[in-house]
Amino acid sequence: MNALSLFGLFAVTMMLVCYALEERSYWFSLGFAVACALGSLYGFLQGAWPFGLVEGIWSLVALRKWIKRSQA
């Protein structure tokens, strides 16, 4: 397994963990947004630009969710 694959595994694992724990704290929403941004970067680095684009959008959606939850 090369460094890029390990980076992708880390990003996707972080997404899963943060998504599963989102109801516990709004900070996990921010963690999910960051993990999605890392997943997006991974997608672009490996040449799968549709994956990178969709993950980038998910990152923005999660960031918006974090902003809303942190202001409540």
C-alpha positions as CSV (number, residue, x, y, z in Angstrom):
1,M,0.0,0.0,0.0
2,N,1.5,3.3,-1.1
3,A,1.3,6.7,0.7
4,L,-1.6,8.0,-1.4
5,S,-3.7,4.9,-0.5
6,L,-2.9,5.3,3.2
7,F,-3.9,9.0,3.0
8,G,-7.2,7.9,1.3
9,L,-7.8,5.3,3.9
10,F,-7.2,7.8,6.7
11,A,-9.6,10.4,5.1
12,V,-12.4,7.9,4.6
13,T,-11.9,6.4,8.1
14,M,-12.1,9.9,9.6
15,M,-15.3,10.6,7.6
16,L,-16.9,7.4,8.9
17,V,-15.9,8.1,12.6
18,C,-17.0,11.7,12.5
19,Y,-20.3,11.0,10.8
20,A,-21.1,8.2,13.3
21,L,-20.4,10.6,16.2
22,E,-22.0,13.8,14.8
23,E,-24.9,13.6,17.2
24,R,-22.6,13.7,20.3
25,S,-21.1,17.1,19.5
26,Y,-21.2,19.7,16.8
27,W,-17.4,19.5,16.7
28,F,-17.7,16.1,14.9
29,S,-19.6,18.0,12.2
30,L,-16.5,20.1,11.7
31,G,-14.3,17.0,11.8
32,F,-16.6,15.5,9.1
33,A,-16.2,18.6,7.0
34,V,-12.4,18.5,7.3
35,A,-12.4,14.7,6.5
36,C,-14.5,15.3,3.4
37,A,-12.0,18.0,2.3
38,L,-9.2,15.5,2.7
39,G,-11.3,12.9,0.8
40,S,-11.7,15.5,-1.9
41,L,-8.0,16.1,-2.1
42,Y,-7.4,12.3,-2.3
43,G,-9.9,12.0,-5.1
44,F,-8.1,14.7,-7.1
45,L,-4.7,13.4,-6.4
46,Q,-5.6,9.9,-7.6
47,G,-7.2,11.3,-10.7
48,A,-10.8,10.6,-9.8
49,W,-12.0,14.1,-10.2
50,P,-15.8,13.3,-9.9
51,F,-15.1,11.8,-6.5
52,G,-13.0,14.8,-5.6
53,L,-15.7,17.2,-6.7
54,V,-18.5,15.4,-4.8
55,E,-16.4,15.2,-1.7
56,G,-15.6,18.9,-1.9
57,I,-19.4,19.6,-2.1
58,W,-20.0,17.4,0.9
59,S,-17.3,19.3,2.8
60,L,-19.1,22.6,2.2
61,V,-22.5,21.0,3.2
62,A,-20.9,19.7,6.4
63,L,-19.2,23.0,7.1
64,R,-22.6,24.8,6.8
65,K,-24.1,22.3,9.2
66,W,-21.4,22.9,11.7
67,I,-21.9,26.7,11.5
68,K,-25.6,26.3,12.1
69,R,-25.2,23.9,15.0
70,S,-22.4,26.0,16.6
71,Q,-24.6,29.1,16.6
72,A,-27.6,27.3,18.2
